[in-house]
Amino acid sequence: MKTYLFIYSDAMCNRDTIKTAIAGIPEIIRWRYDIPNSFYIHSNASADELTAKIANKFPGRKCFLFVEIFENRQGYLSKETWNFINQKL
């Protein structure tokens, strides 16, 4: 399983619309958010596959990025978020 950071532009849509889109993608196992315009995502899919899935849900204006989170990371996040990022199934 991979952990991704998904970042999207306000010009694309709002958080509730993104939540609905993410919930409708079976390749996304779990997700969480606590930073504006960002979601943490667990999936076995590649960034290419997830990009295609999101792009298909938003046929108009798109501006977003999927980045896989690797070991070289650091920051100030909640304990729950770090647990999510570090969790492996």
C-alpha positions in Angstrom: 0.0 0.0 0.0 1.2 3.5 -0.8 0.4 6.7 1.0 -0.1 9.8 -1.1 -0.6 13.5 -0.5 -3.3 14.8 -2.8 -3.2 18.6 -3.3 -5.9 20.5 -5.3 -6.6 24.1 -6.3 -9.5 26.1 -5.0 -10.2 26.8 -8.7 -11.0 23.1 -9.2 -13.7 22.7 -6.5 -14.4 22.7 -2.8 -13.5 20.1 -0.1 -17.0 18.6 0.0 -16.9 17.9 -3.8 -13.4 16.3 -3.5 -14.6 14.2 -0.5 -17.5 12.9 -2.6 -15.2 12.2 -5.6 -12.6 10.4 -3.4 -15.2 8.3 -1.6 -16.4 7.1 -5.1 -13.0 5.8 -6.2 -12.7 2.1 -5.1 -8.9 2.2 -5.5 -8.7 4.6 -2.6 -8.7 2.5 0.6 -8.7 5.2 3.2 -8.3 9.0 3.4 -8.0 11.8 5.9 -7.5 15.5 5.8 -6.4 18.3 8.2 -4.7 20.8 6.0 -6.7 23.0 3.5 -6.7 21.8 -0.1 -4.9 18.5 0.9 -5.9 14.9 1.5 -3.7 12.0 2.7 -4.7 8.9 0.8 -4.0 5.1 1.1 -4.1 3.2 -2.1 -2.5 0.3 -4.0 -2.9 2.3 -7.2 -0.2 4.3 -8.9 -0.2 8.1 -9.0 -1.0 7.8 -12.8 -4.1 5.7 -12.0 -5.3 8.0 -9.3 -4.8 11.0 -11.5 -6.9 9.5 -14.3 -9.7 8.6 -11.8 -9.8 12.2 -10.4 -9.5 13.8 -13.8 -12.5 11.8 -15.1 -14.6 13.1 -12.2 -13.7 16.7 -13.1 -14.0 17.2 -16.8 -13.5 21.0 -16.6 -10.8 23.0 -15.0 -8.2 20.8 -13.2 -5.2 21.7 -11.1 -4.1 19.0 -8.6 -1.1 16.8 -7.7 -0.6 13.3 -6.3 2.7 12.8 -4.5 3.7 9.5 -2.8 4.9 10.0 0.7 8.2 8.2 1.4 10.5 7.9 4.4 12.2 11.2 3.9 9.5 13.4 5.5 9.1 15.7 8.4 6.6 18.3 9.6 4.2 19.3 12.3 1.1 17.3 12.0 -1.4 15.8 14.5 -0.5 12.4 16.1 -3.5 10.9 14.2 -2.2 12.2 10.9 1.3 10.8 11.5 -0.3 7.4 12.5 -2.3 7.5 9.2 0.8 8.3 7.2 2.9 5.6 8.9 0.2 2.9 8.8 0.8 0.0 6.4 -1.7 -2.7 5.7 
